[in-house]
Amino acid sequence: MDRNLEGRVALVTGASSGIGASVVRRLLAAGARVHGVARRQEALNEVSPEHLAAGRFVPHALDVSDSAAARGLAAQLAGSDPIDILVCAAGTNVPGRRMAELTDESFDQIMKTNVYGVFTLLSATLDQLRERQGDVVIISSIAASWPDHSGAAYGASKSALLGLARGASRDEHGNGVRVCSILPGIVDTPILDLRPSPPPREVRDWAIHPDDIAEAVHCAVSLPPRTNIAEISVVATRLQSLSNTQAATPELPASMLS
């Protein structure tokens, strides 16, 4: 177990499962104290029970799309345990994601979680991050640049995150705040179950694992302050070269990847 993040304090959203849970465990292993945010308290409590009992993992049950609750948590941490790492991994999608299926309500749902949830916590913790010369890691998606089965609204939300991260980095690098976007391709997480046709097990076995993205997060926040990884694209070796998850592989027909 490395301890290169000893003394640092992180806030991770989407912390109850998938990428967020893996990030929590990786940062804890590196010595950080971690505040985890997700909607489900019971699931949060199961992410790292030993660190929960020791007080190094602190769960907070809230929905990042609830701006008032998110800002309230940021204010609480500013007074009791200021953060210097913010990892925004919370995200959502809807089953009816083709353009003709999207509604005002479903589009709004995606944007509130995927975009506004990130903006709210980033803006609300900015003073803490400035004071402690902190790091921000935003989990975007390859879908931000390369359309895939995630759908137009999801892709739009992840494209918006790229713009937000680039703009925040430009504004805040002089204050010592580093901003990194990570753009994963297909990752074997529960969000795949929301696809109209969830991929079969053999495809998921070839997908990126959440722990792989957690390693990328750890890399971004543990580099010397003089260096910033602005964006990282992470793709599944056997499924895609740049992210086109509709492309067939020698072993599987394209129909199995929908």
Secondary structure, 3 states (H helix, E strand, C coil): CCCCCCCCEEEEECCCCHHHHHHHHHHHHCCCEEEEEECCHHHHHCCCHHHHHHCCEEEEECCCCCHHHHHHHHHHHHHHCCCCEEEECCCCCCCCCCHHHCCHHHHHHHHHHHHHHHHHHHHHCHHHHHHCCCEEEEECCHHHCCCCCCCHHHHHHHHHHHHHHHHHHHHHHHHCCEEEEEEECCECCHHHHHCCCCCCHHHHHHCECHHHHHHHHHHHHHCCCCCCCCEEEECCCCCCCCCCCCCCCCCCCHHHHC
